[in-house]
Amino acid sequence: MKITAQMSIIIAVVFALVCFGFAITGFTSLGDITDAQQLADAKGFAWFWAFLGAVGVLFGLVGMWLVKTSPQPGDVS
């Protein structure tokens, strides 16, 4: 199965949105936690999902760069 560059950008955006959704949920639920160990674990969970969202954004940007810089069919160099 081949994935086009445009499709990889869409997949990266969806992946990033889902990851950032989990991160936002994690960060917003920190106020309800009273145990210090659970609070540290929840922060780690939220930052991990934020990191994965950033990776998704990075791959989307790389995909956009590849689409813009790749030669199109019929281009003469």
C-alpha positions in Angstrom: 0.0 0.0 0.0 1.4 3.4 -1.0 0.7 6.5 0.9 1.0 9.8 -1.0 2.8 12.7 0.5 -0.5 14.6 0.8 -2.1 11.7 2.6 0.9 11.5 5.0 0.3 15.2 5.9 -3.3 14.5 6.7 -2.4 11.5 8.8 0.2 13.5 10.7 -2.3 16.3 11.4 -4.9 13.8 12.7 -2.3 12.1 14.8 -1.1 15.4 16.2 -4.7 16.5 17.0 -5.4 13.3 18.8 -2.2 13.4 20.8 -2.7 17.1 21.8 -6.3 16.2 22.8 -4.9 13.6 25.3 -2.3 16.1 26.5 -4.9 18.8 27.1 -7.1 16.3 28.9 -4.1 15.3 31.1 -3.1 18.9 31.9 -6.7 20.0 32.7 -7.2 17.1 35.1 -4.1 17.9 37.2 -6.1 20.1 39.6 -8.2 17.2 40.9 -5.2 15.1 42.0 -4.0 15.3 45.6 -1.5 12.5 45.8 2.0 13.7 44.9 3.0 10.5 43.1 -0.2 10.4 41.0 0.3 14.1 40.2 3.9 13.4 38.9 2.6 10.4 36.9 -0.2 12.5 35.4 2.2 15.3 34.4 4.5 12.7 32.8 1.5 11.3 30.9 0.5 14.7 29.7 4.0 15.7 28.6 4.5 12.4 26.8 1.3 13.0 24.7 2.4 16.6 24.1 5.7 15.3 22.8 4.0 12.8 20.5 1.8 15.7 19.2 4.9 17.7 18.5 6.4 14.7 16.6 3.2 14.6 14.5 3.5 18.3 13.7 7.1 17.8 12.7 6.3 15.0 10.4 3.5 17.1 8.9 5.9 20.0 8.3 8.4 17.6 6.7 5.7 16.2 4.5 4.6 19.7 3.4 8.2 20.6 2.7 8.6 17.5 0.5 5.4 18.3 -1.4 6.6 21.9 -2.1 10.1 21.0 -3.1 9.5 17.8 -5.1 9.6 18.2 -8.9 6.2 17.8 -10.5 5.6 15.6 -13.5 6.4 17.5 -16.7 8.9 19.9 -15.0 12.1 20.4 -17.0 15.2 21.0 -15.0 
